[in-house]
Amino acid sequence: MASRVYDASAFYAGVPFASPELGLTTTLVFDEIKHIKKSHGALETLLDTNRLQIQDPDSTSIEFVSNEAKKTGDIQKLSGADISAVALAHELKATLITDDFAISNLAKNIRLQVQPIMTKGIRDVGKWLHYCAGCKKEFSGLEFCPNCGNKLNRKLLKR
């Protein structure tokens, strides 16, 4: 079984196209990136040569990762495709290939191996605290303060 799961940033960086190794991605990620090199048939070549497989995580993995993303405070920055990639890597105990900071933080919080592409990767791992600078209260899962309407700030609480 493949030991690498690609998120969308891996495709934008060209990793699957330059790697001879088998990698996996999910249907949601594939739908996000299928326009890449479409005129050249590059994605089809990856699929035809079995260097890329599309596999979706089961619903329990999606639920687990979504719950963990709520706990870390990353849920607001993650798409369904992002959640699916992390869930697949978790299910397969695979390395996640990404440069996305929210994906990396979530993945490292659930003890997944993360391989950055064009960055050094994240240095600090933790949970995000969302707070209102106006009324000094903490909130979870919101973008704006329900009391005063200010946009919430966030601060990483390192573990």
CYANA upper distance limits for C-alpha pairs under 8 A (distance plus 0.5 A):
  2 ALA  CA     22 LEU  CA      6.22
  2 ALA  CA     23 GLY  CA      6.22
  2 ALA  CA     24 LEU  CA      7.29
  2 ALA  CA     94 ALA  CA      7.85
  3 SER  CA     22 LEU  CA      8.38
  3 SER  CA     23 GLY  CA      7.55
  3 SER  CA     92 LEU  CA      8.11
  3 SER  CA     93 LYS  CA      8.02
  3 SER  CA     94 ALA  CA      5.03
  3 SER  CA     95 THR  CA      6.35
  4 ARG  CA     22 LEU  CA      7.82
  4 ARG  CA     23 GLY  CA      5.48
  4 ARG  CA     24 LEU  CA      6.79
  4 ARG  CA     89 ALA  CA      8.06
  4 ARG  CA     94 ALA  CA      5.93
  4 ARG  CA     95 THR  CA      5.37
  4 ARG  CA     96 LEU  CA      6.42
  4 ARG  CA     97 ILE  CA      7.21
  5 VAL  CA     23 GLY  CA      6.18
  5 VAL  CA     24 LEU  CA      5.25
  5 VAL  CA     25 THR  CA      6.05
  5 VAL  CA     85 ALA  CA      7.29
  5 VAL  CA     88 LEU  CA      7.77
  5 VAL  CA     89 ALA  CA      6.33
  5 VAL  CA     94 ALA  CA      7.00
  5 VAL  CA     95 THR  CA      6.69
  5 VAL  CA     96 LEU  CA      5.43
  5 VAL  CA     97 ILE  CA      6.50
  6 TYR  CA     10 ALA  CA      6.17
  6 TYR  CA     11 PHE  CA      7.79
  6 TYR  CA     16 PRO  CA      8.41
  6 TYR  CA     23 GLY  CA      7.27
  6 TYR  CA     24 LEU  CA      6.64
  6 TYR  CA     25 THR  CA      5.79
  6 TYR  CA     85 ALA  CA      7.49
  6 TYR  CA     96 LEU  CA      6.65
  6 TYR  CA     97 ILE  CA      5.52
  6 TYR  CA     98 THR  CA      7.24
  7 ASP  CA     11 PHE  CA      7.69
  7 ASP  CA     25 THR  CA      7.21
  7 ASP  CA     29 VAL  CA      6.85
  7 ASP  CA     81 ALA  CA      8.35
  7 ASP  CA     82 ASP  CA      7.23
  7 ASP  CA     85 ALA  CA      6.35
  7 ASP  CA     96 LEU  CA      7.95
  7 ASP  CA     97 ILE  CA      6.91
  7 ASP  CA     98 THR  CA      6.31
  8 ALA  CA     12 TYR  CA      6.93
  8 ALA  CA     29 VAL  CA      6.36
  8 ALA  CA     30 PHE  CA      8.26
  8 ALA  CA     32 GLU  CA      7.57
  8 ALA  CA     33 ILE  CA      6.88
  8 ALA  CA     98 THR  CA      8.16
  9 SER  CA     13 ALA  CA      6.63
  9 SER  CA     98 THR  CA      6.26
  9 SER  CA     99 ASP  CA      6.64
  9 SER  CA    100 ASP  CA      7.45
 10 ALA  CA     14 GLY  CA      6.77
 10 ALA  CA     15 VAL  CA      5.95
 10 ALA  CA     16 PRO  CA      7.58
 10 ALA  CA     97 ILE  CA      6.64
 10 ALA  CA     98 THR  CA      6.13
 10 ALA  CA     99 ASP  CA      7.85
 10 ALA  CA    117 ILE  CA      7.46
 11 PHE  CA     15 VAL  CA      6.43
 11 PHE  CA     16 PRO  CA      6.76
 11 PHE  CA     17 PHE  CA      8.31
 11 PHE  CA     33 ILE  CA      7.56
 11 PHE  CA     36 ILE  CA      8.44
 12 TYR  CA     33 ILE  CA      8.33
 12 TYR  CA     36 ILE  CA      8.22
 13 ALA  CA    117 ILE  CA      7.80
 13 ALA  CA    118 MET  CA      8.09
 14 GLY  CA     18 ALA  CA      6.96
 15 VAL  CA     19 SER  CA      6.59
 15 VAL  CA    117 ILE  CA      8.30
 16 PRO  CA     20 PRO  CA      8.36
 16 PRO  CA     23 GLY  CA      7.71
 16 PRO  CA     46 LEU  CA      8.31
 16 PRO  CA     51 ARG  CA      8.33
 16 PRO  CA     52 LEU  CA      8.07
 17 PHE  CA     42 ALA  CA      7.95
 17 PHE  CA     46 LEU  CA      7.83
 20 PRO  CA     51 ARG  CA      7.22
 21 GLU  CA     51 ARG  CA      6.66
 22 LEU  CA     50 ASN  CA      7.39
 22 LEU  CA     51 ARG  CA      4.78
 22 LEU  CA     52 LEU  CA      6.18
 22 LEU  CA     53 GLN  CA      8.12
 23 GLY  CA     51 ARG  CA      6.63
 23 GLY  CA     52 LEU  CA      5.50
 23 GLY  CA     53 GLN  CA      6.94
 24 LEU  CA     52 LEU  CA      6.03
 24 LEU  CA     53 GLN  CA      5.32
 24 LEU  CA     54 ILE  CA      6.17
 24 LEU  CA     55 GLN  CA      7.19
 25 THR  CA     29 VAL  CA      6.92
 25 THR  CA     30 PHE  CA      7.24
 25 THR  CA     52 LEU  CA      7.98
 25 THR  CA     53 GLN  CA      7.03
 25 THR  CA     54 ILE  CA      5.62
 25 THR  CA     55 GLN  CA      6.72
 25 THR  CA     56 ASP  CA      8.22
 25 THR  CA     85 ALA  CA      7.03
 25 THR  CA     88 LEU  CA      8.38
 26 THR  CA     30 PHE  CA      6.59
 26 THR  CA     54 ILE  CA      5.73
 26 THR  CA     55 GLN  CA      5.64
 26 THR  CA     56 ASP  CA      5.53
 26 THR  CA     57 PRO  CA      8.17
 26 THR  CA     81 ALA  CA      7.97
 26 THR  CA     84 SER  CA      7.00
 26 THR  CA     85 ALA  CA      6.70
 26 THR  CA     88 LEU  CA      8.02
 27 THR  CA     31 ASP  CA      6.57
 27 THR  CA     54 ILE  CA      6.66
 27 THR  CA     55 GLN  CA      7.31
 27 THR  CA     56 ASP  CA      6.90
 28 LEU  CA     32 GLU  CA      6.94
 28 LEU  CA     80 GLY  CA      7.68
 28 LEU  CA     81 ALA  CA      5.30
 28 LEU  CA     84 SER  CA      7.67
 29 VAL  CA     33 ILE  CA      6.94
 29 VAL  CA     81 ALA  CA      5.50
 29 VAL  CA     82 ASP  CA      7.86
 29 VAL  CA     84 SER  CA      8.30
 29 VAL  CA     85 ALA  CA      7.77
 30 PHE  CA     34 LYS  CA      6.11
 30 PHE  CA     54 ILE  CA      8.17
 32 GLU  CA     81 ALA  CA      8.32
 34 LYS  CA     38 LYS  CA      7.36
 34 LYS  CA     43 LEU  CA      7.69
 36 ILE  CA     42 ALA  CA      8.44
 36 ILE  CA     43 LEU  CA      8.17
 37 LYS  CA     41 GLY  CA      6.90
 37 LYS  CA     42 ALA  CA      6.25
 37 LYS  CA     43 LEU  CA      7.75
 38 LYS  CA     42 ALA  CA      7.13
 38 LYS  CA     43 LEU  CA      7.68
 41 GLY  CA     45 THR  CA      6.69
 42 ALA  CA     46 LEU  CA      6.87
 43 LEU  CA     47 LEU  CA      6.82
 44 GLU  CA     48 ASP  CA      6.43
 45 THR  CA     49 THR  CA      6.45
 46 LEU  CA     50 ASN  CA      6.63
 46 LEU  CA     51 ARG  CA      5.58
 46 LEU  CA     52 LEU  CA      5.77
 47 LEU  CA     51 ARG  CA      6.65
 47 LEU  CA     52 LEU  CA      5.53
 47 LEU  CA     53 GLN  CA      6.76
 55 GLN  CA     88 LEU  CA      8.29
 56 ASP  CA     84 SER  CA      7.67
 56 ASP  CA     88 LEU  CA      7.10
 57 PRO  CA     61 SER  CA      6.72
 57 PRO  CA     62 ILE  CA      7.24
 57 PRO  CA     84 SER  CA      7.08
 57 PRO  CA     87 ALA  CA      6.47
 57 PRO  CA     88 LEU  CA      5.27
 57 PRO  CA     91 GLU  CA      7.30
 58 ASP  CA     62 ILE  CA      7.05
 59 SER  CA     63 GLU  CA      6.57
 60 THR  CA     64 PHE  CA      6.56
 61 SER  CA     65 VAL  CA      6.62
 61 SER  CA     87 ALA  CA      5.69
 61 SER  CA     88 LEU  CA      7.83
 61 SER  CA     90 HIS  CA      7.81
 61 SER  CA     91 GLU  CA      6.89
 62 ILE  CA     66 SER  CA      6.50
 62 ILE  CA     83 ILE  CA      7.24
 62 ILE  CA     84 SER  CA      6.83
 62 ILE  CA     87 ALA  CA      5.87
 63 GLU  CA     67 ASN  CA      6.62
 64 PHE  CA     68 GLU  CA      6.73
 64 PHE  CA     87 ALA  CA      8.26
 65 VAL  CA     69 ALA  CA      6.54
 65 VAL  CA     83 ILE  CA      7.09
 65 VAL  CA     86 VAL  CA      7.52
 65 VAL  CA     87 ALA  CA      6.28
 66 SER  CA     70 LYS  CA      6.84
 66 SER  CA     75 ILE  CA      7.60
 66 SER  CA     83 ILE  CA      7.16
 67 ASN  CA     71 LYS  CA      6.90
 68 GLU  CA     72 THR  CA      6.74
 68 GLU  CA    106 LEU  CA      7.78
 68 GLU  CA    110 ILE  CA      8.11
 69 ALA  CA     73 GLY  CA      6.40
 69 ALA  CA     74 ASP  CA      5.62
 69 ALA  CA     75 ILE  CA      5.28
 69 ALA  CA    106 LEU  CA      6.58
 70 LYS  CA     74 ASP  CA      6.92
 70 LYS  CA     75 ILE  CA      5.75
 70 LYS  CA    141 GLY  CA      7.72
 71 LYS  CA    127 LYS  CA      7.68
 72 THR  CA    106 LEU  CA      7.25
 72 THR  CA    109 ASN  CA      8.26
 72 THR  CA    126 GLY  CA      7.35
 72 THR  CA    127 LYS  CA      4.68
 72 THR  CA    128 TRP  CA      6.27
 73 GLY  CA    127 LYS  CA      6.47
 73 GLY  CA    128 TRP  CA      5.30
 73 GLY  CA    129 LEU  CA      7.43
 73 GLY  CA    130 HIS  CA      8.25
 73 GLY  CA    140 SER  CA      7.74
 73 GLY  CA    141 GLY  CA      7.72
 74 ASP  CA     78 LEU  CA      7.06
 74 ASP  CA    102 ALA  CA      6.20
 74 ASP  CA    103 ILE  CA      8.30
 74 ASP  CA    105 ASN  CA      8.22
 74 ASP  CA    106 LEU  CA      7.24
 74 ASP  CA    127 LYS  CA      8.34
 74 ASP  CA    128 TRP  CA      7.48
 75 ILE  CA    141 GLY  CA      8.03
 76 GLN  CA    141 GLY  CA      7.33
 76 GLN  CA    142 LEU  CA      8.49
 77 LYS  CA    102 ALA  CA      6.91
 78 LEU  CA     82 ASP  CA      6.15
 78 LEU  CA     83 ILE  CA      7.10
 78 LEU  CA    102 ALA  CA      7.36
 78 LEU  CA    103 ILE  CA      7.66
 79 SER  CA     83 ILE  CA      6.87
 80 GLY  CA     84 SER  CA      6.64
 81 ALA  CA     85 ALA  CA      6.77
 82 ASP  CA     86 VAL  CA      6.89
 82 ASP  CA    103 ILE  CA      7.22
 83 ILE  CA     87 ALA  CA      6.52
 83 ILE  CA    103 ILE  CA      8.48
 84 SER  CA     88 LEU  CA      6.58
 85 ALA  CA     89 ALA  CA      6.75
 85 ALA  CA     96 LEU  CA      8.29
 86 VAL  CA     90 HIS  CA      6.57
 86 VAL  CA     96 LEU  CA      7.64
 86 VAL  CA    103 ILE  CA      7.69
 86 VAL  CA    107 ALA  CA      6.94
 87 ALA  CA     91 GLU  CA      6.54
 88 LEU  CA     92 LEU  CA      6.61
 89 ALA  CA     93 LYS  CA      6.05
 89 ALA  CA     94 ALA  CA      5.25
 89 ALA  CA     95 THR  CA      6.90
 89 ALA  CA     96 LEU  CA      6.51
 89 ALA  CA    112 LEU  CA      8.00
 90 HIS  CA     94 ALA  CA      7.13
 90 HIS  CA    112 LEU  CA      7.18
 93 LYS  CA    112 LEU  CA      7.65
 94 ALA  CA    112 LEU  CA      7.91
 94 ALA  CA    113 GLN  CA      7.61
 95 THR  CA    112 LEU  CA      7.19
 95 THR  CA    113 GLN  CA      5.29
 95 THR  CA    114 VAL  CA      6.07
 95 THR  CA    115 GLN  CA      7.24
 96 LEU  CA    107 ALA  CA      8.38
 96 LEU  CA    112 LEU  CA      7.84
 96 LEU  CA    113 GLN  CA      6.76
 96 LEU  CA    114 VAL  CA      5.34
 96 LEU  CA    115 GLN  CA      6.61
 97 ILE  CA    114 VAL  CA      6.54
 97 ILE  CA    115 GLN  CA      5.42
 97 ILE  CA    116 PRO  CA      6.57
 97 ILE  CA    117 ILE  CA      7.51
 98 THR  CA    103 ILE  CA      7.96
 98 THR  CA    104 SER  CA      7.57
 98 THR  CA    114 VAL  CA      7.55
 98 THR  CA    115 GLN  CA      6.85
 98 THR  CA    116 PRO  CA      5.79
 98 THR  CA    117 ILE  CA      6.79
 99 ASP  CA    104 SER  CA      7.82
 99 ASP  CA    115 GLN  CA      8.50
 99 ASP  CA    116 PRO  CA      5.61
 99 ASP  CA    117 ILE  CA      6.29
 99 ASP  CA    118 MET  CA      7.38
 99 ASP  CA    119 THR  CA      7.03
 99 ASP  CA    121 GLY  CA      7.05
100 ASP  CA    104 SER  CA      6.57
101 PHE  CA    105 ASN  CA      6.52
101 PHE  CA    121 GLY  CA      8.00
101 PHE  CA    122 ILE  CA      6.96
102 ALA  CA    106 LEU  CA      6.71
103 ILE  CA    107 ALA  CA      6.48
104 SER  CA    108 LYS  CA      6.47
104 SER  CA    114 VAL  CA      6.99
104 SER  CA    121 GLY  CA      8.19
104 SER  CA    122 ILE  CA      7.42
105 ASN  CA    109 ASN  CA      6.59
105 ASN  CA    122 ILE  CA      7.80
105 ASN  CA    125 VAL  CA      6.08
105 ASN  CA    126 GLY  CA      7.44
106 LEU  CA    110 ILE  CA      6.99
107 ALA  CA    111 ARG  CA      6.80
107 ALA  CA    112 LEU  CA      5.62
107 ALA  CA    113 GLN  CA      7.87
107 ALA  CA    114 VAL  CA      7.55
108 LYS  CA    112 LEU  CA      5.74
108 LYS  CA    113 GLN  CA      7.32
108 LYS  CA    114 VAL  CA      7.54
108 LYS  CA    125 VAL  CA      7.43
109 ASN  CA    125 VAL  CA      7.38
109 ASN  CA    126 GLY  CA      7.50
115 GLN  CA    121 GLY  CA      8.06
116 PRO  CA    120 LYS  CA      6.87
116 PRO  CA    121 GLY  CA      5.63
117 ILE  CA    121 GLY  CA      8.41
124 ASP  CA    158 LYS  CA      6.83
125 VAL  CA    158 LYS  CA      6.21
125 VAL  CA    159 ARG  CA      6.83
126 GLY  CA    156 LEU  CA      6.58
126 GLY  CA    157 LEU  CA      5.85
126 GLY  CA    158 LYS  CA      4.77
126 GLY  CA    159 ARG  CA      5.44
127 LYS  CA    156 LEU  CA      6.18
127 LYS  CA    157 LEU  CA      5.76
127 LYS  CA    158 LYS  CA      7.17
127 LYS  CA    159 ARG  CA      8.06
128 TRP  CA    154 ARG  CA      6.65
128 TRP  CA    155 LYS  CA      6.07
128 TRP  CA    156 LEU  CA      5.05
128 TRP  CA    157 LEU  CA      6.50
129 LEU  CA    138 GLU  CA      7.59
129 LEU  CA    139 PHE  CA      8.24
129 LEU  CA    140 SER  CA      8.22
129 LEU  CA    154 ARG  CA      5.85
129 LEU  CA    155 LYS  CA      5.73
129 LEU  CA    156 LEU  CA      6.73
129 LEU  CA    157 LEU  CA      7.27
130 HIS  CA    138 GLU  CA      6.20
130 HIS  CA    139 PHE  CA      6.00
130 HIS  CA    140 SER  CA      6.74
130 HIS  CA    142 LEU  CA      8.45
130 HIS  CA    152 LEU  CA      6.54
130 HIS  CA    153 ASN  CA      6.16
130 HIS  CA    154 ARG  CA      4.90
130 HIS  CA    155 LYS  CA      7.20
131 TYR  CA    136 LYS  CA      7.02
131 TYR  CA    137 LYS  CA      6.06
131 TYR  CA    138 GLU  CA      4.70
131 TYR  CA    139 PHE  CA      6.31
131 TYR  CA    152 LEU  CA      5.84
131 TYR  CA    153 ASN  CA      5.91
131 TYR  CA    154 ARG  CA      6.64
132 CYS  CA    136 LYS  CA      5.66
132 CYS  CA    137 LYS  CA      6.01
132 CYS  CA    138 GLU  CA      6.97
132 CYS  CA    139 PHE  CA      8.33
132 CYS  CA    145 CYS  CA      6.64
132 CYS  CA    150 ASN  CA      7.18
132 CYS  CA    151 LYS  CA      7.59
132 CYS  CA    152 LEU  CA      5.38
132 CYS  CA    153 ASN  CA      6.66
133 ALA  CA    137 LYS  CA      8.28
133 ALA  CA    150 ASN  CA      8.26
133 ALA  CA    152 LEU  CA      7.66
133 ALA  CA    153 ASN  CA      7.43
134 GLY  CA    148 CYS  CA      7.87
134 GLY  CA    150 ASN  CA      7.43
135 CYS  CA    147 ASN  CA      8.25
135 CYS  CA    148 CYS  CA      7.81
139 PHE  CA    145 CYS  CA      8.14
142 LEU  CA    152 LEU  CA      8.14
143 GLU  CA    151 LYS  CA      6.55
143 GLU  CA    152 LEU  CA      6.14
144 PHE  CA    149 GLY  CA      6.04
144 PHE  CA    150 ASN  CA      6.01
144 PHE  CA    151 LYS  CA      4.87
144 PHE  CA    152 LEU  CA      5.74
145 CYS  CA    149 GLY  CA      5.20
145 CYS  CA    150 ASN  CA      5.79
145 CYS  CA    151 LYS  CA      6.76
145 CYS  CA    152 LEU  CA      6.60
